[in-house]
Amino acid sequence: MSERTKKYLKDFKSKLSYTFLLSGGVSLIVLVIFALCGLFFFLTKDYGYSDLFSILILAIFLSAVVGLLSPFIYSYLANYVTLGSKDKELVSLKSLFKTSSFGFRPPYKGLLSSFINLLFAILCFLLLSTVFRSLFYSIFVSFDSQMQQVMNEVANLLSSNDLDGAINLLSANEDMFYLPEMLSTYVSLVIVLFFYLKSLLVNILKFCIILSFTKFYKRPFNQLFKITYKEHRKELNKGFYTYAWPIFVSFFVVFTATFMGLFFGFNLSHINSFGFLIFISLASIVFGFIVSLIFYPLLFNYYGDISKVFSLYLRTTLANALKVRAETEIERMKFTEENRDELENMINSANEEQERIKKEFDDINEKVDENIFYKTDEEKKDDKNDEENKDK
């Protein structure tokens, strides 16, 4: 275990009581919304509402949660950072809710790109669930002679244009389709949730560096962040997974236990199967998210260490982009002397910015090599041996 990891764990343990308090406040918001959704589900479960209605309820719930997610995660981060300052006595449940108001306003508003990622996740889920549903149905039909017989009868009824008969036959044998439906839903959710959770956790880094780029609008800043992260993906991902794995593990362990426990623990008769799967999916996501919140401070500490270096990476990307743009304009376009001077000034400014960034990198280079990203004690020892061999 590296010295940096030991430091993070020590900090995490010393602030554990505050972590429970802050994560509990965020969890309270999610639980209230989920309780309203669950109450509505159980009050209407005997009315046989349509699958489309279930999807509508899902969309409303997720939109409400996502709308509050970014401000309260920002507040969680801000209050946790405050614990390391002289104002730590001010941290409370009240400060959590008070600070969240900043997350609803620029420059923090929309930094997690929650709604766009949610829309993409839902589309991916619908696609994956269709693929896995076909796969699991094919597997079950090949091993279950009764299901195979039912599916053959359904095919015969459909070939005879007897749609009502096919629907009635499927409804009469609905219980045999619960398991493949559950498996296709579960596998699709695991894949989609992994990438959605990773996107959420990576974007939290924006909160740590946005104050250095307050002149940017949200959209160009998000694009700049995306390009820069992609350029340094390897070094960032190694450090990211080192401190984010407890979040992923706790989330998916609780998610799986809740999902399977509710599915096999309930009597599925007289319950709309699709609506029920929607409900247990929401419950599993909620409880997995609540438990995983406890481990977010490990990632907060890591982001605090790399924020300065990543800000320099962002500035480098921006300076390079401005320089390339100006040089391209000079080469390809006809313009006045005034425009030429403006473009040349842009290039000179970009060169000066690159020099300033290089100097700042040199100033913190030893710290970066020591612990900013991900180097372990063994890696540092290998680096030292390489330097000694080079000197020889």
C-alpha positions as CSV (number, residue, x, y, z in Angstrom):
1,M,0.0,0.0,0.0
2,S,1.4,3.4,-1.0
3,E,2.0,6.2,1.4
4,R,-0.7,8.3,-0.4
5,T,-3.3,5.5,0.0
6,K,-2.4,5.3,3.7
7,K,-2.9,9.0,4.0
8,Y,-6.3,8.9,2.3
9,L,-7.4,6.0,4.5
10,K,-6.3,7.8,7.6
11,D,-8.2,10.9,6.5
12,F,-11.2,8.9,5.6
13,K,-11.3,7.1,9.0
14,S,-10.8,10.4,11.0
15,K,-13.8,12.0,9.2
16,L,-16.0,9.0,9.1
17,S,-18.7,10.4,11.4
18,Y,-19.0,13.5,9.2
19,T,-19.1,11.3,6.1
20,F,-22.1,9.4,7.5
21,L,-23.7,12.8,8.2
22,L,-23.1,14.3,4.8
23,S,-23.9,11.1,2.8
24,G,-27.0,10.6,5.0
25,G,-28.2,14.1,4.0
26,V,-27.9,13.3,0.3
27,S,-29.5,9.9,0.8
28,L,-32.4,11.5,2.6
29,I,-33.3,13.4,-0.6
30,V,-33.1,10.3,-2.8
31,L,-35.1,8.2,-0.3
32,V,-38.0,10.8,-0.1
33,I,-38.4,10.8,-3.8
34,F,-38.1,7.0,-4.0
35,A,-40.7,6.6,-1.1
36,L,-43.2,8.7,-3.1
37,C,-42.5,6.5,-6.2
38,G,-42.8,3.3,-4.2
39,L,-46.0,4.4,-2.5
40,F,-47.6,5.2,-5.9
41,F,-46.5,1.8,-7.2
42,F,-48.1,-0.2,-4.3
43,L,-51.3,1.9,-4.4
44,T,-51.7,1.1,-8.1
45,K,-50.3,-2.4,-8.4
46,D,-53.7,-4.0,-8.6
47,Y,-54.9,-1.8,-11.5
48,G,-52.7,-3.5,-14.1
49,Y,-51.2,-0.4,-15.5
50,S,-49.4,-0.6,-18.9
51,D,-45.7,-0.9,-19.5
52,L,-45.7,2.5,-21.0
53,F,-47.1,3.9,-17.8
54,S,-44.3,2.1,-15.8
55,I,-41.7,3.7,-18.1
56,L,-43.3,7.1,-17.5
57,I,-43.0,6.6,-13.7
58,L,-39.4,5.6,-14.2
59,A,-38.6,8.6,-16.2
60,I,-40.2,11.0,-13.7
61,F,-38.3,9.4,-10.8
62,L,-35.0,9.4,-12.5
63,S,-35.4,13.0,-13.7
64,A,-36.2,14.2,-10.2
65,V,-33.2,12.4,-8.7
66,V,-30.8,13.5,-11.5
67,G,-32.0,17.1,-11.1
68,L,-30.9,17.1,-7.5
69,L,-27.9,14.9,-7.9
70,S,-25.4,17.5,-9.2
71,P,-26.1,20.2,-6.6
72,F,-26.0,17.8,-3.6
73,I,-22.8,16.0,-4.8
74,Y,-21.2,19.4,-5.1
75,S,-22.3,20.2,-1.6
76,Y,-21.0,16.9,-0.3
77,L,-17.6,17.6,-1.9
78,A,-17.5,21.2,-0.7
79,N,-18.4,20.3,2.9
80,Y,-16.0,17.4,3.0
81,V,-13.2,19.7,1.9
82,T,-14.2,22.2,4.6
83,L,-13.5,19.5,7.2
84,G,-9.8,20.0,6.5
85,S,-9.9,23.7,7.2
86,K,-10.4,25.9,10.3
87,D,-14.1,26.2,9.5
88,K,-14.8,22.5,10.0
89,E,-17.1,23.2,13.0
90,L,-19.5,24.8,10.5
91,V,-20.1,21.5,8.7
92,S,-23.5,20.1,9.5
93,L,-26.6,18.8,7.8
94,K,-27.8,22.4,7.6
95,S,-24.6,23.5,5.7
96,L,-25.1,20.6,3.3
97,F,-28.5,21.8,2.2
98,K,-27.4,25.5,2.3
99,T,-24.3,24.8,0.1
100,S,-26.3,22.8,-2.4
101,S,-27.9,26.1,-3.6
102,F,-24.6,26.9,-5.2
103,G,-24.9,23.7,-7.3
104,F,-28.0,25.1,-8.9
105,R,-26.2,28.1,-10.2
106,P,-23.2,28.7,-12.6
107,P,-20.4,27.8,-12.7
108,Y,-21.4,24.5,-11.0
109,K,-24.8,23.9,-12.6
110,G,-24.8,21.1,-15.2
111,L,-21.2,20.1,-14.8
112,L,-22.0,16.4,-14.2
113,S,-23.9,16.3,-17.6
114,S,-26.5,14.2,-15.7
115,F,-29.5,14.6,-18.0
116,I,-27.5,13.9,-21.2
117,N,-25.9,10.9,-19.7
118,L,-29.2,9.7,-18.3
119,L,-30.9,9.9,-21.7
120,F,-28.0,8.0,-23.3
121,A,-28.1,5.4,-20.5
122,I,-31.9,4.8,-21.0
123,L,-31.4,4.4,-24.8
124,C,-28.5,1.9,-24.2
125,F,-30.6,0.0,-21.7
126,L,-33.6,-0.3,-24.1
127,L,-31.2,-1.6,-26.8
128,L,-29.3,-4.0,-24.5
129,S,-32.4,-5.4,-22.8
130,T,-33.9,-6.2,-26.3
131,V,-30.7,-8.1,-27.2
132,F,-30.4,-9.9,-23.9
133,R,-34.1,-10.7,-23.8
134,S,-33.8,-12.5,-27.2
135,L,-30.7,-14.3,-26.0
136,F,-32.2,-15.5,-22.7
137,Y,-35.5,-16.5,-24.3
138,S,-33.6,-18.6,-26.8
139,I,-31.6,-20.3,-24.1
140,F,-34.7,-21.0,-21.9
141,V,-36.8,-22.2,-24.8
142,S,-34.0,-24.7,-25.8
143,F,-34.0,-26.2,-22.3
144,D,-37.6,-25.9,-21.2
145,S,-40.0,-28.1,-23.3
146,Q,-43.1,-26.4,-21.8
147,M,-41.9,-23.0,-22.8
148,Q,-41.0,-24.3,-26.2
149,Q,-44.5,-25.7,-26.6
150,V,-46.1,-22.4,-25.6
151,M,-43.9,-20.4,-28.0
152,N,-44.8,-22.8,-30.8
153,E,-48.5,-22.3,-30.1
154,V,-48.0,-18.6,-30.0
155,A,-46.3,-18.7,-33.4
156,N,-49.1,-20.8,-34.8
157,L,-51.7,-18.3,-33.5
158,L,-49.8,-15.4,-35.0
159,S,-49.5,-17.1,-38.4
160,S,-53.3,-17.5,-38.3
161,N,-53.6,-13.7,-37.5
162,D,-55.1,-14.5,-34.1
163,L,-53.4,-11.8,-32.1
164,D,-55.9,-11.9,-29.2
165,G,-55.4,-15.6,-28.9
166,A,-51.6,-15.2,-28.8
167,I,-51.8,-12.5,-26.1
168,N,-54.2,-14.5,-24.0
169,L,-51.9,-17.6,-24.2
170,L,-48.9,-15.5,-23.1
171,S,-50.9,-14.0,-20.3
172,A,-52.0,-17.4,-19.1
173,N,-48.4,-18.6,-18.9
174,E,-46.8,-15.3,-17.8
175,D,-45.1,-16.8,-14.8
176,M,-42.7,-18.9,-16.9
177,F,-41.3,-15.7,-18.5
178,Y,-40.4,-13.9,-15.3
179,L,-36.9,-15.4,-15.0
180,P,-35.6,-14.6,-18.5
181,E,-37.1,-11.1,-18.2
182,M,-35.4,-10.6,-14.9
183,L,-32.0,-11.8,-16.2
184,S,-32.2,-9.6,-19.3
185,T,-33.1,-6.6,-17.1
186,Y,-30.4,-7.3,-14.6
187,V,-27.5,-7.8,-17.0
188,S,-28.5,-4.7,-19.1
189,L,-28.7,-2.6,-15.9
190,V,-25.2,-3.7,-14.7
191,I,-23.6,-2.8,-18.0
192,V,-25.4,0.6,-18.3
193,L,-25.0,1.5,-14.6
194,F,-21.2,0.8,-14.7
195,F,-20.6,3.3,-17.5
196,Y,-23.1,5.8,-16.0
197,L,-21.5,5.7,-12.6
198,K,-18.0,6.0,-14.1
199,S,-19.1,9.1,-16.1
200,L,-20.6,10.6,-12.9
201,L,-17.5,10.0,-10.8
202,V,-15.1,11.3,-13.5
203,N,-17.2,14.5,-14.0
204,I,-16.9,15.3,-10.2
205,L,-13.4,16.4,-11.0
206,K,-14.9,19.4,-12.8
207,F,-16.0,20.8,-9.4
208,C,-12.4,20.9,-8.3
209,I,-11.1,22.9,-11.2
210,I,-14.0,25.0,-12.6
211,L,-13.1,28.1,-10.5
212,S,-9.9,28.4,-12.7
213,F,-12.1,28.6,-15.8
214,T,-15.0,30.7,-14.7
215,K,-14.9,32.7,-18.0
216,F,-15.9,29.6,-19.9
217,Y,-19.5,28.7,-20.7
218,K,-20.6,25.3,-19.6
219,R,-20.5,23.7,-23.0
220,P,-17.0,24.7,-24.2
221,F,-15.6,23.8,-20.7
222,N,-17.2,20.3,-20.9
223,Q,-15.7,19.8,-24.4
224,L,-12.3,21.0,-23.2
225,F,-12.5,18.7,-20.2
226,K,-13.5,15.7,-22.4
227,I,-10.7,16.3,-24.9
228,T,-8.1,16.7,-22.1
229,Y,-9.2,13.7,-20.1
230,K,-9.1,11.6,-23.3
231,E,-5.5,12.7,-24.0
232,H,-4.4,11.7,-20.4
233,R,-6.8,8.8,-20.0
234,K,-4.2,6.1,-19.1
235,E,-2.5,7.9,-16.2
236,L,-5.8,9.3,-14.9
237,N,-7.8,6.1,-15.1
238,K,-5.1,4.1,-13.1
239,G,-5.4,6.6,-10.2
240,F,-9.2,6.8,-10.6
241,Y,-9.8,3.1,-10.3
242,T,-7.3,2.9,-7.4
243,Y,-9.6,5.1,-5.3
244,A,-13.0,4.6,-6.9
245,W,-13.1,0.8,-6.7
246,P,-14.8,0.8,-3.2
247,I,-17.6,2.9,-4.7
248,F,-18.1,0.4,-7.6
249,V,-17.9,-2.7,-5.5
250,S,-20.2,-1.4,-2.7
251,F,-22.7,-0.1,-5.3
252,F,-22.9,-3.4,-7.3
253,V,-22.9,-5.7,-4.3
254,V,-25.8,-3.9,-2.7
255,F,-27.5,-3.4,-6.1
256,T,-27.3,-7.2,-6.8
257,A,-28.4,-8.2,-3.3
258,T,-31.4,-5.9,-3.4
259,F,-32.4,-6.8,-6.9
260,M,-32.3,-10.6,-6.3
261,G,-33.7,-10.4,-2.8
262,L,-36.8,-8.4,-4.0
263,F,-37.3,-10.5,-7.1
264,F,-37.2,-13.9,-5.3
265,G,-38.7,-12.6,-2.1
266,F,-42.0,-11.3,-3.6
267,N,-45.0,-13.3,-4.8
268,L,-45.1,-12.3,-8.4
269,S,-48.7,-13.3,-9.0
270,H,-51.2,-10.5,-9.4
271,I,-48.3,-8.1,-10.1
272,N,-47.6,-6.5,-13.4
273,S,-44.2,-8.1,-14.2
274,F,-42.7,-5.2,-16.1
275,G,-43.9,-2.7,-13.6
276,F,-42.5,-4.8,-10.8
277,L,-39.1,-5.1,-12.5
278,I,-39.1,-1.3,-12.9
279,F,-39.7,-0.9,-9.1
280,I,-37.1,-3.4,-7.9
281,S,-34.6,-1.9,-10.4
282,L,-35.2,1.6,-8.9
283,A,-35.0,0.2,-5.3
284,S,-31.7,-1.6,-6.1
285,I,-30.2,1.5,-7.7
286,V,-31.2,3.7,-4.8
287,F,-29.8,1.4,-2.0
288,G,-26.6,0.8,-4.0
289,F,-26.1,4.5,-4.4
290,I,-26.8,5.3,-0.8
291,V,-24.2,2.7,0.5
292,S,-21.6,3.7,-2.1
293,L,-21.8,7.4,-1.1
294,I,-19.9,6.6,2.1
295,F,-16.7,5.9,0.0
296,Y,-16.9,9.1,-2.2
297,P,-14.4,11.0,0.1
298,L,-11.6,8.6,-1.1
299,L,-12.1,10.0,-4.6
300,F,-12.5,13.5,-3.3
301,N,-9.0,13.3,-1.7
302,Y,-7.5,12.1,-5.0
303,Y,-9.2,14.8,-7.0
304,G,-7.9,17.4,-4.6
305,D,-4.3,16.2,-5.2
306,I,-4.6,16.1,-9.0
307,S,-6.7,19.2,-9.6
308,K,-3.8,21.6,-10.0
309,V,-2.0,19.3,-12.5
310,F,-5.2,18.6,-14.4
311,S,-5.9,22.4,-14.6
312,L,-2.5,22.8,-16.3
313,Y,-3.4,20.0,-18.7
314,L,-6.6,21.9,-19.6
315,R,-4.7,25.1,-20.1
316,T,-2.2,23.3,-22.4
317,T,-5.1,21.8,-24.5
318,L,-6.7,25.2,-24.8
319,A,-3.4,27.0,-25.7
320,N,-2.6,24.3,-28.3
321,A,-6.1,24.6,-29.8
322,L,-5.9,28.4,-30.0
323,K,-2.5,28.3,-31.6
324,V,-3.5,25.7,-34.2
325,R,-6.6,27.7,-35.0
326,A,-4.7,30.9,-35.5
327,E,-2.0,29.2,-37.6
328,T,-4.7,27.6,-39.8
329,E,-6.5,30.8,-40.4
330,I,-3.2,32.5,-41.4
331,E,-2.4,29.7,-43.9
332,R,-5.9,29.3,-45.5
333,M,-7.6,32.6,-45.5
334,K,-7.2,36.0,-47.0
335,F,-7.5,38.8,-44.5
336,T,-6.5,42.3,-43.8
337,E,-3.3,43.4,-42.0
338,E,-5.5,44.1,-38.9
339,N,-6.8,40.5,-38.9
340,R,-3.2,39.2,-39.4
341,D,-2.0,41.2,-36.4
342,E,-4.9,39.8,-34.3
343,L,-4.1,36.2,-35.3
344,E,-0.4,36.7,-34.7
345,N,-1.2,38.1,-31.3
346,M,-3.3,35.0,-30.6
347,I,-0.3,32.8,-31.5
348,N,2.1,34.8,-29.3
349,S,-0.4,34.6,-26.4
350,A,-0.7,30.9,-26.8
351,N,3.1,30.5,-26.9
352,E,3.4,32.6,-23.7
353,E,0.7,30.5,-22.0
354,Q,2.6,27.3,-23.0
355,E,5.8,28.7,-21.5
356,R,4.0,29.7,-18.2
357,I,2.4,26.2,-18.1
358,K,5.8,24.6,-18.6
359,K,7.3,26.6,-15.8
360,E,4.4,25.6,-13.5
361,F,4.9,22.0,-14.4
362,D,8.6,22.3,-13.6
363,D,7.8,23.8,-10.2
364,I,5.6,20.9,-9.2
365,N,7.3,18.2,-11.2
366,E,8.8,16.4,-8.2
367,K,5.5,16.4,-6.5
368,V,3.8,14.9,-9.5
369,D,6.4,12.2,-9.9
370,E,6.1,11.5,-6.2
371,N,2.4,11.0,-5.7
372,I,0.0,13.1,-7.7
373,F,-1.3,10.5,-10.1
374,Y,-0.7,6.9,-9.3
375,K,3.0,5.9,-8.8
376,T,3.5,3.2,-6.2
377,D,6.5,2.8,-4.0
378,E,7.8,0.0,-6.4
379,E,7.3,2.2,-9.4
380,K,9.2,5.0,-7.8
381,K,12.0,2.6,-6.9
382,D,12.2,1.4,-10.5
383,D,12.4,5.1,-11.6
384,K,15.3,5.7,-9.3
385,N,17.1,2.6,-10.5
386,D,16.6,3.7,-14.1
387,E,18.1,7.1,-13.3
388,E,21.1,5.5,-11.6
389,N,21.7,3.2,-14.6
390,K,21.4,6.2,-17.0
391,D,24.0,8.1,-15.0
392,K,26.3,5.1,-15.2
